[in-house]
Amino acid sequence: MRQSHKNESDEFLATADSTSFSEDDSQNTTTEQGQDPSHLQILRQMGTIIDLESWHLTKTVLSWFVTGVVAFSLFALGYVALRQPYVELPSAGEEIVFYSDHTRDHLSHVMLSAIKRAKKNIYIEIYSMTDSKVLKLLSEKAKAGVTISILTDRHYIAQTRSKLPKSVQIKASSTKGLMHRKIVILDDAWVWLGSANFTWQSLNMYHNLLMGVHSPVLASFLTDPSAPQEGRILVSGQHLDLWNLPHSHSGVEAMIEAIDNARSIIQVAMFTWTRTDLVEALVRAKRRGVTIEVILDRKASLGASKNIYETLLAKKIPTQLSAGAQLMHHKCLLIDEKEFFFGSVNWTEGGFNNNRDILLRLPLLTTTQEEKLKAMWKQLWNDSI
């Protein structure tokens, strides 16, 4: 197209330099059009100029358009890349790492990034799993040959089976209570657990806590049926105490003892709380002059936790409620900013005596863990009312 216009331009310039037109062309034109040949030739020349100007204008506009499209595409790609949360997963030999939405960790991206690492097998114990991204990723892993085993609550087993390939082994817990754990073990070594279920709300909206670590010892403790129901293990050089519920019965006693030995401050964030013995321990601590801060889920404080909430207020224990529509789904106890209890268990009779749950304790936090939990608590407290 560009060559055609160039030829027309050259032809026009050559003709314009001449003082006369071709006789044959003039005669043919006069015969065919019935117009004065000189006027017709001028019109033809003017038409060529207009065509050239239109082409150059069109070419310029197209050039601007293409440049704009490319620039916008690059901007959009860069914006999307920047919007993707950066996820730093723990490495082998690294201490236990905590993740919380209150420290700007995107729990959905954390779990998806962790599961993508799996090469051989994935073991999951979960109460509820409906998140489409998690289910899609697990399906892809199963089709890639990764062995996947899931233990879920009996109320959700049919729903879970309908969303995953038949090669995925899915069983319901035989516990008389709920299958309430939230555990993922990858390649028999990478352990992820905490308070978050695998629902969109829990991973993207609710307030939760996750921990991740590379520990074949911990993975074995959680999956081996012959392993003890409670005990202390060494994880990346740090002591970790575990209670597999409901078969272990000393977890509550350990928490009460820790509260009774607290010296400066006790911080509790609990979704559902009905046990009065833990309230009584806090009252004793308050009498000793220990600072106490409690955060409860607002909805639970109007329902299952109502009696505990009223008791805490009556005993003048500083208690705040979560704000907003999202659930405050934490289940943790921090003693003197050094000793930390956490896991999937709510402070209820069912949680400790009926449900398949887990309680963990780090007797001595590392500096990094302490700073992380301080930041989480500060934001959690400020966001509560």
C-alpha positions as CSV (number, residue, x, y, z in Angstrom):
1,M,0.0,0.0,0.0
2,R,2.8,2.4,1.0
3,Q,4.7,1.6,-2.3
4,S,1.6,2.3,-4.4
5,H,1.2,5.8,-2.9
6,K,4.9,6.4,-3.4
7,N,4.6,5.6,-7.1
8,E,1.5,7.8,-7.5
9,S,3.5,10.6,-5.8
10,D,6.5,10.2,-8.1
11,E,4.2,10.2,-11.1
12,F,2.5,13.4,-10.0
13,L,5.8,15.2,-9.5
14,A,7.1,14.2,-12.9
15,T,3.9,15.4,-14.5
16,A,3.8,18.7,-12.6
17,D,7.3,19.5,-13.8
18,S,6.1,19.2,-17.5
19,T,4.4,22.1,-19.4
20,S,2.1,19.8,-21.4
21,F,0.1,16.6,-20.9
22,S,0.2,13.4,-22.9
23,E,-1.9,13.9,-26.1
24,D,-3.2,10.4,-26.0
25,D,-4.2,10.7,-22.4
26,S,-5.9,14.0,-23.0
27,Q,-7.8,12.7,-26.0
28,N,-8.9,9.5,-24.2
29,T,-10.0,11.5,-21.2
30,T,-12.0,14.0,-23.2
31,T,-13.7,11.2,-25.1
32,E,-14.6,9.2,-22.0
33,Q,-15.5,11.9,-19.6
34,G,-16.6,14.7,-21.8
35,Q,-14.6,17.3,-19.7
36,D,-11.8,19.6,-20.5
37,P,-8.6,17.5,-20.3
38,S,-6.5,20.2,-18.5
39,H,-9.1,20.6,-15.7
40,L,-9.5,16.9,-15.3
41,Q,-5.7,16.4,-15.0
42,I,-5.5,19.0,-12.3
43,L,-8.3,17.3,-10.4
44,R,-6.5,14.0,-10.7
45,Q,-3.3,15.6,-9.3
46,M,-5.2,17.2,-6.4
47,G,-6.9,13.8,-5.6
48,T,-3.4,12.3,-5.4
49,I,-2.3,14.9,-3.0
50,I,-5.4,14.4,-0.8
51,D,-4.9,10.6,-0.8
52,L,-1.2,11.1,0.3
53,E,-2.2,13.5,3.1
54,S,-4.9,11.2,4.3
55,W,-2.5,8.2,4.3
56,H,0.1,10.1,6.3
57,L,-2.5,11.3,8.7
58,T,-3.9,7.8,9.1
59,K,-0.4,6.3,9.5
60,T,0.3,8.9,12.3
61,V,-3.0,8.1,14.1
62,L,-2.4,4.4,13.8
63,S,1.1,4.8,15.2
64,W,-0.2,6.8,18.1
65,F,-2.9,4.2,18.7
66,V,-0.5,1.2,18.6
67,T,1.9,3.1,20.9
68,G,-0.9,3.8,23.4
69,V,-2.1,0.2,23.4
70,V,1.4,-1.1,24.0
71,A,2.0,1.4,26.8
72,F,-1.4,0.6,28.4
73,S,-0.7,-3.1,28.2
74,L,2.7,-2.7,29.9
75,F,1.2,-0.6,32.6
76,A,-1.6,-3.1,33.2
77,L,0.8,-6.0,33.4
78,G,3.0,-4.0,35.8
79,Y,0.0,-3.0,37.9
80,V,-1.2,-6.6,38.2
81,A,2.3,-7.8,39.1
82,L,2.6,-5.2,41.8
83,R,-0.9,-6.1,43.1
84,Q,0.1,-9.7,43.6
85,P,1.1,-10.0,47.3
86,Y,4.7,-11.1,47.9
87,V,4.8,-14.4,49.8
88,E,8.0,-15.4,51.6
89,L,7.7,-19.0,52.5
90,P,9.9,-20.6,55.2
91,S,13.0,-22.4,54.1
92,A,14.5,-25.7,55.4
93,G,16.1,-25.1,58.8
94,E,14.3,-21.8,59.4
95,E,12.4,-21.2,62.6
96,I,8.6,-21.4,62.7
97,V,7.1,-18.6,60.7
98,F,3.7,-17.0,61.6
99,Y,1.3,-15.4,59.1
100,S,-1.6,-13.1,59.9
101,D,-3.9,-10.8,58.0
102,H,-3.2,-8.3,60.7
103,T,0.4,-8.1,59.6
104,R,-0.6,-7.8,55.9
105,D,-0.1,-11.4,55.1
106,H,-2.6,-12.6,52.4
107,L,-3.4,-16.1,53.8
108,S,-4.9,-17.3,50.6
109,H,-1.7,-16.6,48.7
110,V,0.4,-18.1,51.5
111,M,-1.5,-21.4,51.3
112,L,-1.6,-21.5,47.5
113,S,2.1,-20.8,47.2
114,A,2.9,-23.5,49.8
115,I,0.7,-26.1,48.1
116,K,2.3,-25.3,44.7
117,R,5.6,-26.6,46.2
118,A,4.3,-30.1,46.8
119,K,6.0,-32.6,44.5
120,K,5.2,-36.1,46.0
121,N,2.3,-36.0,48.4
122,I,-0.2,-33.7,50.2
123,Y,-1.9,-34.6,53.5
124,I,-4.8,-32.4,54.7
125,E,-6.9,-32.4,57.8
126,I,-9.6,-29.7,57.5
127,Y,-13.0,-28.9,58.8
128,S,-14.3,-27.2,55.7
129,M,-12.8,-26.7,52.2
130,T,-14.8,-24.8,49.6
131,D,-12.3,-22.2,48.3
132,S,-12.3,-22.6,44.5
133,K,-8.6,-21.7,44.1
134,V,-7.5,-24.3,46.6
135,L,-9.8,-27.0,45.0
136,K,-8.5,-26.1,41.5
137,L,-4.9,-26.3,42.6
138,L,-5.4,-29.6,44.4
139,S,-7.1,-31.0,41.3
140,E,-4.1,-29.9,39.2
141,K,-1.7,-31.5,41.6
142,A,-3.7,-34.8,41.6
143,K,-3.7,-34.9,37.8
144,A,0.1,-34.2,37.8
145,G,0.5,-37.4,39.9
146,V,0.8,-36.0,43.4
147,T,-0.8,-38.3,46.0
148,I,-3.4,-36.4,48.0
149,S,-5.1,-37.6,51.2
150,I,-7.8,-35.5,53.0
151,L,-9.4,-36.1,56.3
152,T,-12.5,-33.9,56.7
153,D,-15.6,-33.5,58.9
154,R,-18.4,-35.9,58.1
155,H,-20.7,-33.0,57.4
156,Y,-18.5,-31.8,54.5
157,I,-17.2,-35.1,53.0
158,A,-19.8,-35.3,50.2
159,Q,-19.3,-31.7,49.2
160,T,-15.5,-32.1,49.2
161,R,-15.7,-35.3,47.1
162,S,-17.8,-33.7,44.5
163,K,-15.2,-31.0,43.9
164,L,-12.0,-33.1,43.5
165,P,-10.8,-35.9,41.2
166,K,-11.6,-39.5,42.2
167,S,-7.8,-40.2,42.7
168,V,-7.9,-37.9,45.8
169,Q,-8.4,-40.0,48.9
170,I,-11.0,-38.4,51.1
171,K,-12.2,-39.7,54.4
172,A,-14.4,-38.5,57.2
173,S,-13.1,-38.3,60.8
174,S,-14.5,-40.9,63.2
175,T,-14.3,-38.5,66.1
176,K,-17.7,-38.1,67.8
177,G,-17.3,-34.3,67.7
178,L,-16.1,-32.1,64.8
179,M,-13.0,-32.8,62.7
180,H,-11.9,-29.3,63.5
181,R,-8.2,-29.3,62.7
182,K,-6.6,-27.2,60.0
183,I,-3.4,-28.9,59.0
184,V,-1.5,-29.3,55.7
185,I,1.6,-31.5,55.3
186,L,3.5,-31.4,52.1
187,D,6.0,-34.0,51.0
188,D,6.2,-35.4,54.6
189,A,8.2,-32.4,55.7
190,W,6.5,-29.0,55.2
191,V,3.9,-28.4,57.9
192,W,1.2,-25.7,57.8
193,L,-1.4,-25.3,60.5
194,G,-3.5,-22.7,62.4
195,S,-7.0,-21.4,62.7
196,A,-8.0,-20.9,59.1
197,N,-10.4,-23.2,57.2
198,F,-10.1,-23.6,53.4
199,T,-13.0,-21.4,52.6
200,W,-12.8,-18.1,50.7
201,Q,-14.0,-16.2,53.7
202,S,-11.6,-17.8,56.1
203,L,-8.5,-17.2,53.8
204,N,-9.5,-13.8,52.5
205,M,-11.8,-12.1,55.0
206,Y,-11.7,-13.5,58.5
207,H,-9.0,-12.8,61.1
208,N,-6.8,-15.9,61.3
209,L,-3.3,-17.1,62.1
210,L,-1.1,-19.6,60.3
211,M,2.3,-21.1,61.0
212,G,4.6,-22.8,58.5
213,V,7.8,-24.7,59.1
214,H,10.0,-27.4,57.5
215,S,10.0,-30.3,60.0
216,P,9.8,-34.0,59.2
217,V,9.6,-34.7,62.9
218,L,6.5,-32.6,63.4
219,A,5.0,-34.0,60.2
220,S,5.4,-37.5,61.5
221,F,4.1,-36.5,65.0
222,L,0.9,-35.3,63.3
223,T,0.3,-38.2,60.9
224,D,1.7,-41.3,62.5
225,P,-1.1,-43.2,64.4
226,S,1.4,-44.7,66.7
227,A,2.8,-41.3,67.8
228,P,2.1,-40.1,71.3
229,Q,-1.0,-37.9,71.8
230,E,1.0,-35.2,73.5
231,G,4.7,-34.3,73.9
232,R,7.5,-32.0,73.3
233,I,9.6,-32.0,70.1
234,L,12.5,-29.9,68.8
235,V,11.6,-27.9,65.7
236,S,14.5,-25.9,64.1
237,G,16.2,-25.8,67.5
238,Q,13.1,-24.6,69.2
239,H,10.9,-26.5,71.7
240,L,7.3,-27.1,70.7
241,D,4.7,-28.7,72.8
242,L,1.7,-30.4,71.2
243,W,-1.6,-31.8,72.4
244,N,-3.6,-34.0,70.0
245,L,-7.3,-33.5,71.0
246,P,-9.5,-35.0,72.2
247,H,-7.3,-37.8,73.3
248,S,-4.9,-35.6,75.3
249,H,-6.3,-34.0,78.4
250,S,-3.5,-31.9,79.9
251,G,-3.7,-29.0,77.5
252,V,-6.1,-26.9,79.6
253,E,-4.0,-27.6,82.7
254,A,-0.9,-26.3,80.9
255,M,-2.7,-23.1,79.9
256,I,-4.0,-22.5,83.4
257,E,-0.5,-23.1,84.8
258,A,0.9,-20.6,82.4
259,I,-1.7,-18.0,83.3
260,D,-1.0,-18.6,87.0
261,N,2.7,-18.0,86.4
262,A,2.3,-14.9,84.3
263,R,4.2,-11.9,85.6
264,S,3.4,-8.9,83.5
265,I,0.8,-9.3,80.7
266,I,-1.7,-11.9,79.4
267,Q,-3.3,-11.5,76.0
268,V,-6.2,-13.6,74.7
269,A,-7.8,-13.7,71.3
270,M,-10.6,-16.2,71.2
271,F,-13.4,-17.0,68.7
272,T,-15.6,-19.1,70.9
273,W,-15.2,-19.4,74.7
274,T,-17.4,-21.2,77.2
275,R,-14.9,-22.7,79.7
276,T,-15.1,-20.9,83.1
277,D,-11.9,-22.4,84.5
278,L,-9.9,-20.2,82.1
279,V,-11.8,-17.1,83.2
280,E,-11.1,-17.9,86.8
281,A,-7.4,-18.2,86.1
282,L,-7.5,-14.7,84.5
283,V,-9.3,-13.3,87.5
284,R,-6.5,-14.7,89.8
285,A,-3.9,-13.1,87.5
286,K,-5.7,-9.7,87.6
287,R,-5.6,-9.8,91.4
288,R,-1.9,-10.3,91.3
289,G,-1.5,-7.1,89.2
290,V,-1.0,-8.7,85.9
291,T,-2.2,-6.7,82.9
292,I,-4.9,-8.6,80.9
293,E,-6.2,-7.9,77.4
294,V,-9.0,-10.0,75.9
295,I,-10.4,-9.8,72.4
296,L,-13.6,-11.8,71.5
297,D,-15.5,-12.2,68.3
298,R,-18.5,-9.9,68.3
299,K,-21.0,-12.4,67.0
300,A,-19.8,-15.1,69.4
301,S,-20.1,-12.7,72.3
302,L,-23.8,-12.4,71.6
303,G,-24.2,-16.2,71.3
304,A,-22.0,-19.0,72.6
305,S,-19.5,-16.7,74.4
306,K,-22.1,-14.5,75.9
307,N,-21.8,-15.8,79.5
308,I,-18.0,-15.5,79.4
309,Y,-18.1,-12.0,78.0
310,E,-20.5,-10.9,80.7
311,T,-18.3,-12.5,83.4
312,L,-15.2,-10.7,82.0
313,L,-16.9,-7.4,82.1
314,A,-18.3,-8.1,85.6
315,K,-14.7,-8.9,86.8
316,K,-13.5,-5.7,85.1
317,I,-11.1,-7.5,82.8
318,P,-10.4,-5.3,79.8
319,T,-12.3,-6.9,77.0
320,Q,-12.8,-5.7,73.4
321,L,-15.0,-7.1,70.6
322,S,-14.1,-7.4,67.0
323,A,-15.4,-4.8,64.6
324,G,-16.8,-5.3,61.2
325,A,-18.6,-8.2,59.5
326,Q,-15.6,-10.6,59.4
327,L,-15.1,-13.2,62.1
328,M,-12.3,-12.8,64.7
329,H,-11.3,-16.5,64.3
330,H,-8.1,-16.6,66.4
331,K,-7.6,-19.1,69.1
332,C,-4.4,-17.9,70.9
333,L,-3.0,-17.0,74.3
334,L,0.2,-15.0,74.7
335,I,1.9,-14.9,78.1
336,D,4.4,-12.1,78.9
337,E,5.0,-11.7,75.2
338,K,7.3,-14.8,75.4
339,E,5.1,-17.9,75.7
340,F,2.5,-18.7,73.1
341,F,-0.4,-21.1,72.9
342,F,-2.2,-21.5,69.5
343,G,-3.9,-24.0,67.2
344,S,-7.4,-24.8,66.1
345,V,-9.1,-25.4,69.4
346,N,-11.8,-23.0,70.7
347,W,-12.0,-22.7,74.5
348,T,-15.1,-24.9,74.8
349,E,-15.9,-28.3,76.4
350,G,-16.4,-29.7,72.9
351,G,-13.1,-28.3,71.7
352,F,-11.1,-30.1,74.3
353,N,-13.2,-33.2,75.0
354,N,-15.0,-34.1,71.7
355,N,-13.5,-32.5,68.7
356,R,-10.5,-33.6,66.7
357,D,-8.4,-30.5,67.4
358,I,-4.9,-29.5,68.1
359,L,-3.2,-27.2,70.7
360,L,0.4,-26.1,70.5
361,R,2.7,-24.1,72.7
362,L,6.0,-22.4,72.1
363,P,7.5,-22.0,75.6
364,L,10.0,-19.4,74.4
365,L,9.4,-17.3,71.3
366,T,12.3,-16.1,69.2
367,T,12.9,-12.4,68.7
368,T,11.4,-12.6,65.2
369,Q,8.3,-14.4,66.4
370,E,7.9,-12.1,69.3
371,E,8.0,-9.0,67.0
372,K,5.6,-10.6,64.6
373,L,3.0,-11.4,67.3
374,K,3.4,-7.9,68.9
375,A,2.6,-6.3,65.6
376,M,-0.3,-8.7,65.1
377,W,-1.7,-8.0,68.5
378,K,-1.3,-4.2,68.2
379,Q,-3.3,-4.1,65.0
380,L,-5.9,-6.6,66.3
381,W,-6.4,-4.6,69.5
382,N,-6.7,-1.3,67.6
383,D,-9.2,-2.8,65.2
384,S,-11.4,-4.0,68.1
385,I,-13.9,-1.9,70.1
